[in-house]
């Protein structure tokens, strides 16, 4: 037994068990202490040396091949979401109000599986593989990738290429989504407070209705995408929460609304951001109200390096066949892996994890989200194989 697939197959049940253990005991961003301890325990058990303490709970596993060469990093995120799970499973979350509804439990388990196989194959490796276990992916706009880098996660070992993967419920098991450039969007957030003047509902002329001003602003914000952005570009402005008012017969003096802006291209983001501020400030002024804007520049867009996206596609087709990497559209969901890609070339892929009952597949971040555990072996195998293939490509380039 000496192939990546054979090594991973030999511990497939263990990979599933790790994933279920993490699913049962989810931890929110920056609280991944037990998760981190489990990762360290498994790395030690597999004979993989590691360093810890990056962004508090982040871990770096280090597998040094017996032959010289480049360095490839593989990343998995570890945190859960503040969601009450609504599934009927034997391993349902035991932590009230916390759930792995985005598959990070699977990401962590698959990276451990890949690490096991790579450690067993280290005599064949030409270079070094880094296993990056990242906390706090769900805390946009702050995240965990930049804090890990700030804490020197790559100070001793600098990756030539970095890869990440995410479970993707709209793709069936055996398919992988890869794009040469844009994979996921920039994810900015905002919180706006409009201040007017309260009063009795029967005497609106004595007040300045903050709710009416907010209504005008929200309607005007929708013109940003429809009238200020090229129809061939991508942008979304969504208001997801509004709070204000005291009673049916009181004119509200203050209203707060929150939402998100999603884009791909930096220049589109800047245009949308500028129009956002202009519309709010000038509309509020026109109604003699005051606006307070808190704008959070979130994760940048996740843009793959074409060369390494092509490498990932080659690896997928080698493992799963030529039809395994269908053409896909990008998504405007945000991803903290983008900050790694700002500093190092690499690629992010979507791993098909659709359940057998596809009609009842719930999306990511849903209380009823499930994934097909048959994909765990494939995800582990991809991570290990793409690391080996990339090291070989780097060696060929060096020659």
Buried (B, 14 or more C-beta within 10 A) or exposed (E): EEBBBEBBBEBBEBBBEBBBBBBBBBBBBBBBEBBBEBBBEBBEEBEBEBBBBBBBBBBBBBBBBEEEBBBBBBBBBBBBBEBEBEBEEEBEBEBEEBBBBBBBBBBBBBBBBBBBBBBBBBEBBBBBBBBBBBBBBBBBBBBBBBBBBEBEBBEEBEBBBBBBBBBBBBBBBBBBBBBBEBBBBBBBBBBBBBBBBBBEEEEEEEBBBBBBBBBBBBEBBEEBBEEBBEEEBBBBBEBEEBEBBEEEEEBBBBBBBBBBBBBBBEEBBEBBBEBBBEBBBEBBEEBEBBBEBEBBBBBBBBBBBEEBBBBBBBBBBBBBEEEBBEEBEBBBBBBBBBBBBEBBBBBBBBBBBBBEEEEEBBEBEBBBBBBBBBBBBBBBBBBBBBBBBBBBBBBEEEE
